[in-house]
Amino acid sequence: MSSTKKRSFLKTVTWRIIATTDTFILTLISATWFSEDLGIDSSEAFALAGTVAGLEVITKMILYYLHERGWSSLEWGQI
């Protein structure tokens, strides 16, 4: 039993959508919560959340895809 590269890629994309949304929400909440300490207003908190989420999309997609392909190449734990 093994996964195709297409399946790994689609899993990468769908997971990245979920994970990036989570990163955006957590960054927005944190930046809004600590906005006074950070010296930013709500629009800057929103921009910060977008920047953080945007930067992590590509690097984490590549890392997840490589991780998925690595696990797909192992027979360990598959029945």
KAJO-V623924 format. One line per field, one symbol per residue. psi: psi as a letter, one per 30 degrees, with the letter a starting at -180 (. if undefined). A space follows every 10 residues. Layout:
psi=???
This chain:
psi=klkleeeeee eeeeeeeeee eeeeeeeeee eeegeeefhl aeeeeeeeee eeeeefeeef eeeeeeeeee effkfkfk.
